[in-house]
Amino acid sequence: MNKLNTVKRTQIVAALVEGNSINATVRMTGAAKHTVLKLLADLGRACAAYQDRTLRDLPCKRIQCDEIWSFCYAKEKNVPEEFKGQFGFGDCWTWTALCADTKLVPCWLIGGRSAEYASKFMSDLAGGLANRVQLTTDGHRAYLEAVWNAFGNDIDYAMLEKIYANPPSGAQARYSPGVCCGAKKKKVTGNPERKQVSTSYVERQNLTMRMSMRRFTRLSNGFSKKVENLEHSVALHFMHYNFARIHKTLRVTPAMEAGVAKHVWELEEIVGLLD
């Protein structure tokens, strides 16, 4: 099989990071579907490894965490009996952390929504921080033990529990979630500053993910057939988001704002991680 040159690789990556599906990328670039998937897998692994090495000793002060839903293979209710209960079939949750000041995403994890995955996620987050931070999560109970195990008392942690009105009934229920009519700020550990207890930035990051990765589009056929492809796609997305995409508010990339990078990465540089 002929090896793609850098120009062709960059063209494919440009299509993927702007939210196009695999099939759309194939049509736009003229590359074979197997070639696009192979490039995504190889580059996704390289991006994950690079960020795991680089996003350490971060100077973050305020961290927000959330989980975003997607599914692999089939929706949970349609998973065949022989695959029920197996990871990679049905519901998948992407745990994300975001620095409220630099907008950097220091870590993420794809898995279930259980306490086991919460502990893995928080342990990874704690390993990348240089100092004590203020942490805000939603009211998901799995965070409580996970944060304690990862940070102990060395954190200022609060939960933001949102209160929703009754969800709409009938056909509207599929498209219109319950309206948020309030929120409770709950101190858990340390001395979190109340006015900084928020998950707004990380929830906005969820929208960025849905817009930038076709696999996260809801009520469509744009889903991951294999969980490995979801993992590679997320790693590539955050590599582009952290290092190559200028944040409109900051006027620099999140990695530059956090002191991790000194310049805006070009797509060719991301592709260069393969070498």
N, C-alpha and C positions, 0 to 999 in steps of 0.2 A: 504493500500500500504506500502511495506517495505521501511524503510528509508535507503538511501545510506550511507555507511560508508565513512570516510574521504579519504581513499585510492581510492575508486571508484570515489568520487567527484573530487579529484585531477587529476585523469586520464582523466576525461571528460574535465575539465578546461584546462589541458595541450594541449589537441587536439584542443580546440576552439581557444586559444590564439596564436596557431601556424598557423592559417589561414584555418583550415579545416571547411567544411560546416557541417550543422547539420546532414545530412544523412551520410557523411563520418565519423563523430564522432560516430554515432550509430553503424556503421559497425566495427569501430576500437575498441570500448569499450564493445560492446555487450549490452549496455543499451537501453531501449526503447526510441523512439523518444519523446514521451510525457515527459519522465523523464528528458531527456537532455534539452528540452525547459523549463521545470519547474525550473531546476537548474539554467539555464541561466537567467531567469526572477528574481528569488529570489536573486541570487548573483549579478546581474546587479544593482538591487535596493540598495543592501548593499554597493557596490562599489561606486555608485553615492553619497550616503549619507555620506560615510566616507570621500571622497575627498572634498565634499562640506564643511565639518566641518574642515578638516585638511589644505586645501590649502588656508590659510588666512595669512595676514601680510607677504606676500612673498617679498624677497629682490631683485626682478627683476629690471633690469635697461633698457633692450632693449626687446621690445615685437614685434612680427610679427604676423599678422592675415591673415587668408585666409578662403575660403569656398570650400568644396569639394562636388561634385554632386553624388547622387545615386538616386534610385527610389524604391518605395514600391508598392506592389500589381501588378502594371503594368506600363509600360512606359507611359508617359503623353499622347501620341497620341492614346494609346490603352485603356485608362480608359473609362469604360462604362458611358453613359450619366448620370445615377443616382448618380454617385460618382464624377463627374467632379467638380472641385473647392473645394473639401473637403480635408483637411489636412490628409495625410497618404495614399493618392491615387495619384500616379504619382510622379513628381519630389520631391525629398527631398534634402535639403542642410545641411551639417554639418559644422557649423562655428567653427573654431579652433583658439586658441591663443597659441603661443609658445615663451618661453623665449630664446633668442638667446645665452645667456651665459650658462645657466644651462640645456638647452634643455627640461625643464619642460613644460608640457601642463597644465596651471593653470585653464582653463575652456574651455567648448565647449557647443554648443547648436545645436539641430536638429530642423529644421523648414523650412520655406520658405526663399526666398532671398529678402524679402521686408524690408522697413525701420523699421517696427514694430519688426521684429526679430533681426535686427541689434542693435536696442536700448536695447533690453533685453540682448543680448550678451555683449555689451559694459558695461552695468550696472553691470553685474555679474563680468566681468573682473576688473572693477574699485574697486569693493568691496573686491577683494582678494589681492590688492597691498599695500605695506607698504610705498611706496615713489613715487615721480615723475618719470616717465619713458619716454623713447623715443619709440614711436609707429610708425610702418610702416604697411600700408595695400595696397591692390591693388587699382585700380581706381574705384571700385564700389561706386557709388554716395551715397548709403544708409549709408555709414560709416560717412559721413560728419556731419550730424545732430546728429547721434548716439554718436559719440565721444564727440561732444560739450555738449550734455545733460549729459553724464556720467562724464566727466572730467572738463568741462569748459576750463579755461586758464591754468589749472594745468597739462599740458602735452606738450611734444615736439613731434608733429605729422607731418608726411609726407606721401604722397601717391607715390607709384611707378606704373606708367602707362606704360604698355608694348605695343610695337608697333609690329603688326604682318603683315607678307606679305600675299598676297592673298592665301586663302586656296586652296589645290589641288582640281581638278575637277574629276568627274567620280567616279569609284569604290574606288580610293585612298582616297577620302574624308572621308570615314568611319574610316580609320585607321591612317591617317596622318594629324594631325592638322596643321594649318598655322605656318610657321616658325617665331620665334621671331627675329626680325631684329633690335631691339633697345628698349630703355626704357627712360622715362622721370621722373625725380625726382621732385616732386612738394611739396614745403613747405606749410603746412596748418595752423598750430598753434605752437607757441613757437619758439624754436631755435634748431631744430633737426640737429644733426651732419650729414652732407651730405654723408660722406663715409660709415656711418652706415645705410643708408636708403636701405633696402633690404628685400626681402621676400623669399630668397633662402632656409632658414632653414625650414620654415613652409611649403613650397612647397615640400620639401623633406619628411616632415612628412606625406603629402598626399600619397606619394608612400608607406610609412610604413603602413598606414592604409589600402591601397588596397592590400598589401601583407599579412597583418595580419588578415584581416576580409574578408571572402569569399563573404560577402554581397556587398562589394564595387567593385568586379571584373566586369569590363565592357565587353560588347559584350558576355555575357554568361547568364545562368539561375541562377546564384548565387546572387539572390536578396532577400530582406526581403518581406515576405508576409504581415506582420503587422509592423507598425511603432514602436509599443512598443518593439518588438523584436530587431529592429535596435537600439533603445535607450539603451536597456540592453547590447547589444553586444558592443556598443561604450564605455559604462561605464566600462565594464570588460576590454576592450582593454587598455584604458588609465590607469586603476589601475595597470595592468601588465606592461605597458610601463613606467609609472612614478616610480613605487616602486620595480619592480622585474626584470626588464630587464637592464642589464649592457650596458651602452652606449659605443660603441667602441672607441670613441674619449676621453670621460671623464674617462673611466675605472671604473666608479661607476654609480649608477642609477641617473636619473635626480632629484629624490626626495632627495637623499643624497647630491648631488651637491648644491641643494637649501637650505639645512639645515632642511628639513622637516622630513627626516628619518635618522636613525643612522646605518642602516644595509640594506643589500639586502634581500628583502622579498622572502620567499619561496612560492611556490604555495599553500602549506598547510596553510600558514598564510592568504592568500587571501581567501581561502575556509573558514577559521575560522571566517571571518566577518559575516558569516551566524549565528553564535552563539552569 
